[in-house]
Amino acid sequence: MKIILTLLIAATFTTLCRAQTQPTFTFDCRFTDKPITIDGKADEDAWKQAAVIDNFRAWWKKDDDPKSHAATKARMLWDRDYFYFFVEMEDRDLIDDNFEHQGRLWLKDVFEIFFRPADDKPAYYEFEVTPLNKTLELYFPSRNSGGYDKYKDLTHIKWETAVQLRGTVNKSDDRDEGWSVEGRIPWRDMAMTGGRPNVGEKWKFAFHRGDYSSANKTDDLMSCAPLTKQEFHRYEDYPTVQFVGPQTSAAPGSSTKRIAWTGSHVVGSPDGPLPYTVTRAFAKLKLFQPLYVSEEPGSDAFFLLQHLGSWSGPGRLLRFKNDPNVDSAQTLLDMDRLAYGMTLHPDFVHNGYLYIISNGPSSQPRPYKDRISRFTVDRKPPYGIDPKSEQIILEWDSNGHDGGDLAFGPDGYLYHASGDGSADSDANLRGQDITHLNSAMLRLDVDHPDAGKAYSIPKDNPFINTPGARPEIWAYGFRNPWRIAFDRFTGALWVGQNGQDLWEEVYLVHKGENYGWSVYEGSHPFNLNRARGPTGIVFPVVEHPHSEMRSISGGVVYYGSKLPQLRGAYIYGDWSTGRIWGVKHDGKQVTWHQELARTTLQIVGFRETAAGDLLVVDQGGGLYYLTPAPTDAPHPSFPTKLSETGLFRSTKDNIPDPALIAYDVNAPLWSDGAAKERFIAVPNDGKLEMTPTHGWNCPEGTVLVKTFSLETQAGMPRRIETRLLTKQLGQWVGYSYLWNDDQTDATLVAAEGIDRDYSVRDATAQGGERTQRWHFPSRAECMTCHSRAANFVLGLSTLQLNRDHEYAGMRENQLSHLERLGMLSVDYGAHVRQWVLQQLRDSGKTFHEA
C-alpha cells in the first residue's frame, strides 16, 4: 500500500508593506499524511490546513491596486511523490481556444507555475493549465537556452490536473463566475534537477495568471511573485519556498521532540580483537563489482576483471596504474560473457598471452558454455586487446556452478577447476562422472598443441588411458571450486570450494584424487546412494560449518615480507560474512589454523603483490590490503547481560530506554510462530540515511533490537531471545541474548550459537504438549543474511517501514515519524537516479546504456 506523506505549504509573508523596493516573500511547506484525490474539488482534510496565497497583482506597475484584478486564491501541498496545487480564480468571461497539449496556452485564460530548484543552477520548469484542462510543461536548462518551440516536444513530465468550471467557456453573452484547477506534479519527473527537495531545502517558485477578456481583447496578467518587470520568466524576483519537515504537523498525542540516546554500552567485542584488519587500496579508483586482480609483469600496472550487470555478466577487463593515487582505469576488453578468472602465461613478458575462464554468452538464453580463451595483450602504449586475438582453448556445457579460476602450475601446464554445471545439488550427476569436463580439475598443455587443437594432453594425466574418461581431467569430485592457487615453493595446489547445504571446504589437490561431490559434501554424507567414481574419496584439509561461513573464496599461499607471521599460510575468506582465515599444512596435516580478520567485504579473491602486500578483492566495489590490526586500540568490556547494554530502562518489565524508536515491517520473516518487538537505537543526534533500494545507511553506534516471544501457554507469551545488530567501527555484527526462566534478564550467547528446547502447550499434540527447538544463531550466521548485498540491515528499508505504527496512543506513518523527529536524512537525487535507471532497463536498454 502506498502511503502518501504530504507537506502543507502555508503562505507566510516576511513583509507585505509597500516600500521603495519590491517586497520579498518566503513560503513555508509542512508535512501531512492525508491523501489527496485530483478531481478539481480540493475537499479533502489536507487542503483545510493549507494557507491561502492571494497576493496576485501586477507588481511591475508601482501603482497597481490588487483590487483591480479578479480574485485569485492558491494553495500548495507536497509529499514524497508529488507537488500538489489548488487554485480558485474569479473570471467573468471564460476564454480558452487551445485544444491541444503543449499549445500556446498563455494567449488566453491560463494558470502558470514556475519552479527553479536552486539559485546556483540555471535550470527551471514551467507548467500551464487552461479552463479546458489543456496543459503545457517545459524544462529549460537555462533561461537563454532556447524557447518554447525548442523544448515543447522534449519535455516528458507526466503531471495530472482536474478543472471545475463555474460558467461556460467561449460564450461571451453570459456572465461566468470563474474556474478552479487542482493538480499534482511528480517529483521524479524533475530528475534533471535532482527530484524531490530535502527537508529544509529552499527553491524559487511563482504562480502566475492570465485573465483574458474577449470584450476588449486584452489579457490581465498578475502574479504572486513581486516581479520588477512584466516577464514571467524573471526568476530572480521569485519568492522563496522552504520545505519544512513534518515536525510542525505532528500527530496528536505523539512526541514532537527527539530524545537523545546517550547511554549505549554496546561497544567493542566480547570475543577479543583479531590480529588483522583491512585498509582500502587505491582509494580514488572507482570500481564496480571487481572479481579478480593480477599484476602485469614487467610494468607498473594491474589487470582487473569486472563483473557487470546480472549474474550472467557481461565481463570487462581493465588496466590501471600501480599508484596509490590512481583514479582511473583503461578498458582493455569487453566481453559478452561472465568472466570468472584469469591467469598470465609464464612467458607473458614476451608473448603477451592472457587466459580467461568465462561463461555465456550473457546476451542469449541458456544453455551456456564455460570457455577457456587466450587473448594477446598489446603491451605498447596505448595498450589494449584486439577481441579478434581470442583463441578458444576449450568449451563445455555449464549452466551454474561454473567454477572460477585458472593457473599455470610449476610444471608449465594450465589448470582449471570446473563446477558441476548445474544450479543445485549436482542435478546432472557430474560430480563422480569423469566422462564430462564438469566437476574436475583440468590440466592442459597449451604450449605444445596437437594438430587442429589449441592444446594437448600431458602424458602423465591420470585418466588418459581410462575408457570413456576425458583425458584432460587431473582430479575430480568438485561442486563449485572458487579460486585455485599453487604454493610457489612447495608446488602444492590449493582449492577453496563453495559447499552445498552445511559446509565450506578447503582442499589440497593431487593427481587422480576424488573429492567426493555429490556423494559427500566435504567429509559429510550428502547422497550416499549416488554412483561413485573410479577412485576413493579424499576429504578436505579444512572445512567450515555454515555457522562460520557460507560462501568460501579461495586465496593464495602468502610469502611476502609485510606480514611475516603469515609466511607459508594459505589465506582464504568468505564472500557472505567477510571473515578471513589462514591455514598452514606440512604436507601431512594442518599445523596451524586461525581466524585473521572480520570485515564487511564481499570477498571474491586474494592476490599477493610483488611488493609483499596481500590484496583482498571486494566485489562490493574495491581492493583492500590485509594489514595488522592496531595493538593499542581500546577494548571495552562488552555487556554479557541485556540489562547492561543501555538499551532498556528495565529488562524485567521489558521497558526500553525512552530514546529507542519502536517500529514494525511490512513483510516480516516467519520465525517459528514467535512474536517480535523491534526498536531502533541511534546514538546522540545521529541520523538514518534513506537509500533508494535495500537497507538504509546508519551512523556509527546504531543498534537494532529485536525480541522474540513464544506463547508457551495460551495467552502467556514468553521472551526467548533478543537479538542486537550493531554497527561498530564501520562494521555490522550480530549478537543474541538468551532470556532466563524468570524473565528478568537475558545472557549473551556464545559466538558459535546454541539450540534450546522449549515445552509448548498444544491441544493438538499428544499429551497436550510439544517440544519446540529454538535456534540461537552464531554471529557468523547473522551476517549471512545481514550481508553487504542487503546493505546489512533488512527491516530498516523504505519498503519495509512505509506503514503506520502506534506512537503515544496515536497511529502515524513510520517514515513520517522518523523524519518529523529529525532522525531521517534522504538523498532524493539518488532515488531519482535509481528510478531513471530502472525506467531505462524496463524500456529494453542494456545495463551499459542505462
Residue pairs with C-beta under 8 A, 6 or more apart in sequence:
1 803
2 81
2 802
3 33
3 802
3 803
3 804
3 813
3 815
4 33
4 34
4 35
4 36
4 79
4 80
4 81
4 82
5 31
5 32
5 33
5 79
5 80
5 246
5 813
5 815
5 816
5 819
6 31
6 32
6 33
6 34
6 35
6 36
6 46
6 77
6 78
6 79
6 84
7 29
7 30
7 31
7 32
7 77
7 78
7 79
7 243
7 244
7 246
8 29
8 30
8 31
8 32
8 46
8 49
8 50
8 51
8 77
8 249
9 27
9 28
9 29
9 30
9 50
9 51
9 75
9 76
9 77
9 78
9 241
10 27
10 28
10 29
10 30
10 49
10 50
10 51
11 25
11 27
11 51
11 52
11 53
12 26
12 27
12 28
12 51
13 23
13 25
13 26
13 55
14 24
14 25
14 26
15 23
15 24
15 25
16 23
16 55
17 23
22 59
22 226
22 227
22 228
22 237
23 226
24 226
24 239
24 240
25 55
25 224
25 225
25 226
25 239
25 240
26 239
26 240
26 241
26 242
27 53
27 76
27 205
27 239
27 240
27 241
27 242
28 241
28 242
28 244
28 248
29 76
29 78
29 241
29 242
29 243
29 244
30 49
30 244
30 246
30 248
30 249
31 79
31 244
31 245
31 246
31 247
31 248
31 249
31 816
31 819
31 820
32 46
32 49
32 77
32 79
32 246
32 249
33 812
33 813
33 816
34 44
34 45
34 46
35 44
35 46
36 44
36 46
36 47
36 77
36 84
36 184
37 44
38 160
38 161
38 162
38 182
38 183
38 184
39 162
39 182
40 162
40 163
40 164
40 180
40 181
40 182
41 164
41 180
41 182
42 75
42 86
42 180
42 182
46 77
47 75
47 77
47 86
49 249
50 75
50 76
50 77
50 86
51 75
52 73
52 74
52 75
53 73
53 74
53 75
53 76
53 207
53 224
54 71
54 72
54 73
54 74
55 66
55 224
56 66
56 69
56 72
56 74
56 207
56 209
56 222
56 223
56 224
57 64
57 65
57 66
57 69
57 222
57 223
58 64
58 69
58 220
58 221
58 222
58 223
58 230
59 223
59 225
59 226
59 227
59 228
59 237
60 227
60 228
60 229
60 230
69 211
69 220
69 222
70 89
70 90
70 91
70 92
70 178
70 211
70 220
71 89
71 90
72 87
72 88
72 89
72 90
72 209
72 222
73 87
73 88
73 89
74 85
74 86
74 87
74 88
74 207
74 224
75 85
75 86
75 87
76 83
76 84
76 85
76 86
76 241
77 83
77 84
77 85
78 84
78 243
80 187
80 196
80 815
81 186
81 187
81 188
81 196
82 184
82 185
82 186
82 187
83 115
83 184
83 185
83 187
84 182
84 183
84 184
85 113
85 181
85 182
85 183
85 184
85 207
86 180
86 181
86 182
86 183
87 111
87 180
87 181
87 207
87 209
88 178
88 180
89 111
89 178
89 179
89 180
89 181
89 209
89 211
90 177
90 178
91 109
91 131
91 167
91 176
91 177
91 178
91 179
91 211
92 175
92 176
92 177
93 172
93 176
93 212
93 213
93 214
93 215
94 109
94 131
94 165
94 167
94 168
94 169
94 170
94 171
94 176
94 178
94 179
95 108
95 109
95 131
95 169
95 170
95 212
95 213
95 214
96 108
96 109
96 130
96 131
96 132
96 134
96 169
96 170
97 108
97 170
98 104
98 105
98 107
98 108
98 130
98 132
98 134
99 132
99 134
100 134
101 134
101 135
101 136
102 135
102 136
102 137
102 152
102 153
103 134
103 136
104 148
105 128
105 129
105 130
105 134
105 135
105 136
106 112
106 128
106 210
107 212
107 219
108 130
108 210
108 212
108 219
109 130
109 131
109 179
109 210
109 211
109 212
110 128
110 129
110 130
110 209
110 210
111 128
111 129
111 130
111 181
111 207
111 208
111 209
112 126
112 127
112 128
112 206
112 207
112 208
112 209
112 210
112 232
113 125
113 126
113 127
113 128
113 185
113 205
113 206
113 207
113 208
114 124
114 125
114 126
114 127
114 205
114 206
114 208
114 232
114 233
114 235
114 238
115 124
115 125
115 127
115 190
115 203
115 204
115 205
116 123
116 124
116 125
116 203
116 204
116 205
116 235
116 238
117 123
117 124
117 190
117 193
117 194
117 197
117 203
117 204
118 193
118 203
119 204
121 193
122 141
122 142
122 143
122 145
123 139
123 140
123 141
123 142
123 192
123 193
124 139
124 140
124 143
124 204
124 233
124 235
125 137
125 138
125 139
125 140
125 157
125 190
126 136
126 137
126 138
126 140
126 233
127 135
127 136
127 137
127 138
127 157
127 159
127 185
128 135
128 136
128 137
129 135
129 136
129 161
129 163
129 181
129 183
131 163
131 165
131 169
131 179
132 163
132 169
133 161
133 162
133 163
133 181
135 159
135 161
136 152
137 155
137 157
137 159
138 148
138 151
138 152
138 155
139 151
139 154
139 155
139 157
139 192
140 146
140 151
141 192
143 233
143 235
156 189
157 185
157 186
157 189
157 190
158 186
158 189
159 183
159 184
159 185
159 186
159 189
160 183
160 184
161 181
161 182
161 183
162 181
162 182
162 183
163 179
163 180
163 181
164 179
164 180
164 181
164 182
165 176
165 179
166 176
166 177
166 178
166 179
166 180
167 174
167 175
167 176
167 177
167 178
167 179
168 174
168 176
172 214
172 215
187 195
187 196
187 197
187 828
187 832
188 195
188 196
188 831
188 832
188 835
190 196
190 832
191 832
191 833
191 835
191 836
194 828
194 829
194 832
195 828
195 829
195 831
195 832
196 828
196 831
196 832
197 203
197 243
197 828
198 243
198 825
198 826
198 827
198 828
199 243
199 244
199 245
199 246
199 819
199 826
200 242
200 243
200 244
200 245
201 242
201 243
202 240
202 241
202 242
202 243
203 240
203 241
203 243
204 235
204 238
204 239
204 240
204 241
205 238
205 239
205 241
206 223
206 224
206 225
206 227
206 232
206 235
206 238
206 239
207 223
207 224
207 225
208 221
208 222
208 223
208 224
208 225
208 232
209 221
209 222
209 223
210 219
210 220
210 221
211 219
211 220
211 221
211 222
212 218
212 219
212 220
213 219
213 220
221 230
221 232
223 232
224 239
225 234
225 237
225 238
225 239
226 237
226 239
227 234
227 237
228 234
228 237
229 237
245 819
245 820
245 822
246 816
246 819
246 820
247 256
247 820
247 821
247 822
249 820
250 256
250 820
251 807
251 810
251 811
251 812
251 817
252 810
253 808
253 809
253 810
254 807
254 808
254 810
254 812
254 817
255 807
255 808
255 821
256 820
257 821
258 659
258 685
258 821
258 822
258 823
259 658
259 659
260 659
260 684
260 685
261 646
261 657
261 659
261 660
261 681
261 682
261 683
261 684
262 659
262 683
262 684
263 646
263 657
264 645
264 646
264 647
264 681
264 683
264 701
264 703
265 639
265 644
265 645
265 646
266 638
266 639
266 645
266 646
266 647
266 701
266 703
266 724
266 726
266 728
267 636
267 638
267 701
267 728
268 634
268 635
268 636
268 637
268 638
268 728
269 635
269 638
269 728
269 733
270 638
270 640
270 735
270 748
270 751
271 751
272 635
273 629
273 633
273 635
274 595
274 596
274 597
274 598
274 629
275 565
275 594
275 596
275 597
275 628
275 629
276 563
276 580
276 596
276 597
276 626
276 627
276 628
276 629
277 597
277 599
277 626
277 627
277 628
277 629
277 630
278 580
278 597
278 599
278 601
278 616
278 624
278 625
278 626
278 627
279 624
279 625
279 627
280 622
280 623
280 624
280 625
281 324
281 613
281 615
281 622
281 623
281 624
281 625
282 320
282 323
282 324
282 326
282 622
282 623
283 324
284 325
284 326
284 327
285 320
285 326
285 327
285 328
285 329
285 623
286 327
286 621
287 304
287 306
287 329
287 621
287 622
287 623
288 306
288 308
288 621
289 306
289 307
289 308
289 619
289 620
289 621
290 304
290 305
290 306
290 307
290 604
290 617
290 618
290 619
290 621
290 622
290 623
291 305
291 306
291 307
291 315
291 339
291 340
291 341
291 604
291 605
291 617
291 619
292 304
292 305
292 339
292 340
292 341
292 342
292 604
292 605
292 617
293 302
293 303
293 304
293 305
293 605
293 607
293 615
293 617
293 623
294 302
294 303
294 304
294 342
294 343
294 344
294 607
295 301
295 302
295 303
295 322
295 607
295 609
295 610
296 302
296 303
296 319
296 344
296 348
297 344
297 348
297 349
298 349
298 379
299 379
300 321
300 322
300 323
301 319
301 320
301 321
301 322
302 319
302 320
302 321
302 322
303 317
303 318
303 319
303 332
303 342
303 344
303 354
304 317
304 318
304 319
304 320
304 329
305 315
305 316
305 317
305 318
305 339
305 340
305 341
305 342
305 356
306 315
306 316
306 317
306 318
306 339
307 313
307 315
307 338
307 339
307 619
308 314
308 315
308 316
308 847
308 848
309 362
309 846
309 847
310 362
310 847
311 338
312 338
312 359
312 360
312 362
312 368
313 335
313 336
313 337
313 338
313 339
313 358
313 359
313 360
313 362
314 334
314 335
314 336
314 337
314 338
314 360
314 362
314 363
315 334
315 335
315 337
315 338
315 339
315 356
315 358
316 331
316 333
316 334
316 335
316 339
317 331
317 332
317 333
317 335
317 339
317 342
317 356
317 385
318 329
318 330
318 331
318 332
319 329
319 330
319 332
319 383
320 326
320 328
320 329
320 330
330 382
330 383
330 384
332 377
332 383
332 384
332 385
333 375
333 385
333 387
335 356
335 358
335 360
336 360
336 361
336 362
336 363
337 358
337 359
337 360
337 361
337 362
337 371
338 358
338 359
338 360
338 362
338 402
339 356
339 357
339 358
340 357
340 358
340 359
340 402
340 403
340 404
340 405
341 356
341 357
341 404
341 405
341 406
341 483
341 605
342 354
342 355
342 356
342 357
342 406
343 354
343 355
343 405
343 406
343 407
343 408
343 414
344 353
344 354
344 355
344 408
345 351
345 353
345 354
345 355
345 408
346 408
346 412
347 353
348 354
348 377
351 376
352 376
352 377
352 378
352 379
353 374
353 375
353 376
353 377
354 374
354 375
354 376
354 377
354 385
355 372
355 373
355 374
355 375
355 393
355 406
355 414
355 446
356 372
356 373
356 375
356 406
357 370
357 371
357 372
357 403
357 404
357 405
357 406
357 416
358 370
358 371
358 373
359 368
359 369
359 370
359 371
359 398
359 402
360 368
360 369
360 371
361 368
366 399
367 397
367 399
368 397
368 398
368 399
368 402
369 395
369 396
369 397
369 398
370 395
370 396
370 397
370 398
370 402
370 403
370 418
370 421
370 437
371 392
371 393
371 394
371 395
372 392
372 393
372 394
372 395
372 406
372 414
372 416
372 444
373 390
373 391
373 392
373 393
374 390
374 391
374 393
374 446
374 454
375 385
375 387
375 389
375 390
375 391
376 385
376 386
376 389
377 383
377 384
377 385
378 384
378 385
378 386
391 454
392 454
393 414
393 444
393 446
393 454
393 455
394 437
394 442
394 444
394 454
394 455
394 472
396 418
396 421
396 436
396 437
396 438
397 421
397 438
398 418
398 419
398 421
398 438
399 421
399 422
399 423
400 419
400 421
400 422
400 423
400 424
401 419
401 420
401 421
401 422
401 423
401 479
401 480
401 498
402 418
402 419
402 421
402 480
403 416
403 417
403 418
403 419
403 478
403 480
403 481
403 482
404 417
404 419
404 480
404 481
404 482
404 483
405 416
405 417
405 481
405 482
405 483
405 484
405 554
406 414
406 415
406 416
406 484
407 414
407 415
407 416
407 484
407 485
407 486
408 414
408 415
409 415
409 443
409 486
409 491
409 493
410 486
410 488
410 491
411 458
412 445
412 447
413 443
413 444
413 445
413 446
413 458
414 443
414 444
414 445
414 446
414 455
415 441
415 442
415 443
415 444
415 474
415 484
415 493
416 441
416 442
416 444
416 484
417 440
417 441
417 442
417 478
417 481
417 484
417 495
417 509
418 437
418 438
418 439
418 440
418 441
418 442
418 478
418 481
419 438
419 439
419 478
419 479
419 480
419 481
420 426
420 428
420 430
420 431
420 438
420 439
420 478
420 479
420 480
420 517
420 518
421 428
421 430
421 436
421 438
421 439
422 428
422 430
425 500
425 518
425 527
426 439
426 479
426 517
426 518
426 530
428 438
429 518
429 530
429 531
430 436
430 438
430 439
431 438
431 439
431 476
431 477
431 478
431 479
431 516
431 517
431 518
431 519
431 530
432 439
432 476
432 477
432 514
432 517
432 518
432 519
432 530
432 531
432 532
432 533
433 439
433 533
434 440
434 463
434 466
434 468
434 469
434 470
434 473
434 476
434 533
434 534
435 468
435 469
435 470
436 470
437 470
437 472
437 473
439 476
439 477
439 478
439 479
439 517
440 470
440 472
440 473
440 474
440 475
440 476
440 478
441 473
441 474
441 475
441 476
441 478
441 481
441 484
441 493
441 495
441 509
442 472
442 473
442 474
443 458
443 461
443 472
443 473
443 474
444 455
444 456
444 457
444 458
444 472
445 455
445 456
445 457
445 458
446 454
446 455
448 456
449 455
449 456
450 456
450 457
457 464
457 471
457 472
460 511
461 471
461 472
461 473
461 474
462 473
462 474
462 475
462 511
462 512
463 469
463 470
463 471
463 473
463 512
463 534
464 471
466 534
474 509
474 511
474 512
475 509
475 510
475 511
475 512
475 513
475 514
475 515
476 514
476 515
476 533
477 513
477 514
477 515
477 516
477 517
477 533
477 537
477 538
478 495
478 497
478 515
478 517
479 497
479 498
479 499
479 500
479 517
479 518
479 521
480 497
480 498
481 495
481 496
481 497
481 498
481 554
482 496
482 497
482 498
482 551
482 552
482 553
482 554
482 604
483 495
483 496
483 553
483 554
483 555
483 572
483 605
483 606
484 493
484 494
484 495
484 509
484 554
485 493
485 494
485 554
485 555
485 556
485 557
485 570
486 492
486 493
486 494
486 557
487 493
487 494
487 557
487 570
488 557
488 559
489 557
489 559
489 568
490 587
492 508
492 557
492 585
492 587
493 508
493 509
493 510
494 506
494 507
494 508
494 509
494 554
494 555
494 557
494 570
495 506
495 507
495 508
495 509
495 554
496 504
496 505
496 506
496 552
496 553
496 554
496 555
496 572
497 504
497 505
497 506
497 507
497 515
497 540
497 552
497 554
498 504
498 551
498 552
499 505
499 521
499 522
499 543
499 546
499 552
500 518
500 521
500 526
501 521
501 526
501 546
502 521
502 524
502 545
502 546
503 521
503 522
503 523
503 524
503 543
503 544
503 545
503 546
504 522
504 543
504 544
504 546
504 548
504 549
504 550
504 551
504 552
504 574
505 522
505 540
505 542
505 543
505 544
505 552
506 540
506 541
506 542
506 543
506 552
506 554
506 570
506 572
506 583
507 515
507 538
507 540
507 541
508 541
508 585
509 515
510 538
512 535
513 535
513 538
514 532
514 533
514 534
514 535
514 536
514 537
514 538
515 537
515 538
515 540
516 522
516 523
516 537
516 538
516 539
517 526
518 526
518 527
518 530
519 525
519 526
519 527
519 528
519 530
519 532
519 537
520 526
520 537
520 539
522 539
522 540
522 543
523 539
523 540
523 543
541 583
541 585
541 590
542 581
542 583
542 590
542 593
544 552
544 574
544 581
546 781
546 784
547 752
547 753
547 777
547 778
547 780
547 781
548 577
548 579
548 778
548 780
549 574
549 576
549 577
549 579
549 780
550 574
550 575
550 576
550 577
550 780
550 784
551 574
551 575
551 576
552 572
552 573
552 574
552 575
553 572
553 573
553 574
553 575
553 603
553 604
553 605
553 606
554 572
554 605
555 570
555 571
555 572
555 573
555 605
555 606
556 570
556 571
556 606
556 607
556 608
556 614
557 568
557 569
557 570
557 571
558 566
558 567
558 568
558 569
558 570
558 571
558 582
558 608
558 614
559 567
559 568
559 608
560 567
560 608
560 609
560 611
560 612
560 613
560 614
561 612
562 611
562 612
562 613
562 614
563 612
563 614
563 626
563 628
566 582
566 596
566 614
568 584
569 582
569 583
569 584
569 592
570 582
570 583
570 584
570 585
571 580
571 581
571 582
571 596
571 606
571 614
571 626
572 580
572 581
572 582
572 583
572 606
573 579
573 580
573 581
573 601
573 603
573 606
573 616
574 580
574 603
575 602
575 603
575 604
575 619
576 602
576 783
576 784
576 787
577 598
577 780
577 783
577 784
577 787
578 598
578 599
578 600
578 601
578 602
578 603
578 731
578 783
578 788
579 595
579 597
579 598
579 599
579 780
580 595
580 596
580 597
580 598
580 599
580 603
580 616
580 626
581 593
581 594
581 595
581 596
582 592
582 593
582 594
582 596
583 590
583 592
583 593
583 594
584 590
584 591
584 592
584 593
585 591
596 626
597 626
597 629
598 731
598 733
599 616
599 624
599 731
600 620
600 730
600 731
600 732
600 788
600 792
601 616
601 618
601 620
601 622
601 624
601 788
602 618
602 619
602 620
602 787
602 788
602 789
603 616
603 617
603 618
603 619
604 617
604 618
604 619
605 616
605 617
606 614
606 615
606 616
606 617
607 614
607 615
607 617
608 614
608 615
609 615
613 625
614 625
614 626
615 623
615 624
615 625
615 626
616 623
616 624
616 625
616 626
617 623
618 624
620 788
638 748
639 645
639 646
639 748
640 747
640 748
641 737
641 745
641 746
641 747
641 748
642 648
642 651
642 722
642 737
642 739
642 745
642 746
642 747
643 651
643 745
645 703
645 724
646 657
647 656
647 657
647 660
647 679
647 681
647 703
647 705
647 724
648 654
648 655
648 656
648 657
649 655
649 656
649 657
649 658
651 744
651 745
651 746
652 743
652 744
652 745
654 677
654 707
654 719
656 662
656 679
656 705
657 681
659 681
660 679
660 680
660 681
660 705
661 679
661 680
661 681
661 682
661 817
661 818
661 821
661 823
662 677
662 678
662 679
662 805
662 807
663 678
663 679
663 680
663 795
663 796
663 801
663 805
663 814
664 678
664 803
664 805
664 814
665 678
665 795
665 800
665 801
665 803
666 799
666 800
666 801
666 802
666 803
667 799
667 800
668 676
668 795
671 708
672 710
672 772
672 774
673 710
673 711
674 708
674 709
674 710
674 720
675 708
675 709
675 710
675 711
675 717
676 706
676 707
676 708
676 709
677 705
677 706
677 707
677 709
678 704
678 705
678 706
678 795
679 704
679 705
679 706
680 688
680 702
680 704
680 705
680 796
681 702
681 703
681 704
681 705
682 688
682 698
682 699
682 701
682 702
682 823
683 699
683 700
683 701
683 702
685 822
686 698
686 699
686 700
686 701
686 702
687 699
687 822
687 823
687 824
687 825
688 696
688 697
688 698
688 699
688 702
688 796
688 818
688 823
688 824
688 825
689 696
689 697
689 698
689 824
689 825
689 826
689 827
690 696
690 798
690 824
690 825
690 826
690 827
690 831
691 697
691 791
691 797
691 798
691 827
691 830
692 798
692 830
692 831
692 833
692 834
692 835
693 797
693 834
694 789
694 790
694 791
694 797
695 790
695 791
695 792
695 793
695 794
695 796
695 797
696 791
696 793
696 796
696 797
696 798
697 791
698 727
698 793
698 796
699 727
700 727
700 728
700 729
700 730
701 726
701 727
701 728
702 726
702 727
703 724
703 725
703 726
703 727
704 724
704 725
704 726
704 793
704 795
704 796
705 722
705 723
705 724
706 722
706 723
706 725
707 719
707 721
707 722
707 723
708 719
708 720
708 721
708 722
708 723
709 717
709 718
709 719
709 720
710 717
710 718
710 720
710 758
710 760
710 772
710 774
711 717
711 718
711 760
712 718
712 758
712 759
712 760
712 761
713 761
714 761
718 739
718 743
718 758
719 739
719 743
719 746
720 738
720 739
720 758
720 774
721 736
721 737
721 738
721 739
721 746
721 774
721 776
722 736
722 737
722 739
722 746
723 734
723 735
723 736
723 737
723 782
724 734
724 735
724 736
724 737
725 732
725 733
725 734
725 782
725 786
725 792
725 793
726 732
726 733
726 734
726 735
727 792
732 783
732 786
732 792
732 793
733 779
733 782
733 783
734 777
734 779
734 781
734 782
734 783
734 786
735 748
735 749
735 779
735 782
736 748
736 749
736 753
736 776
736 777
736 782
737 746
737 747
737 748
737 749
738 746
738 747
738 749
738 754
738 756
738 776
739 745
739 746
740 746
740 747
749 776
751 778
751 779
751 780
752 778
753 775
753 776
753 777
753 778
753 779
753 781
754 776
755 773
755 774
755 775
755 776
756 773
756 774
756 776
757 771
757 772
757 773
757 774
758 771
758 772
758 773
758 774
759 769
759 770
759 771
759 772
760 769
760 770
760 771
760 772
761 768
761 769
762 768
762 769
762 770
783 792
785 794
786 792
786 793
786 794
794 800
795 801
798 815
801 814
801 815
801 818
802 813
802 814
802 815
803 813
803 814
804 811
804 812
804 813
804 814
805 811
805 812
805 813
805 814
805 817
807 817
815 824
818 824
819 826
837 850
840 849
840 850
841 847
841 850
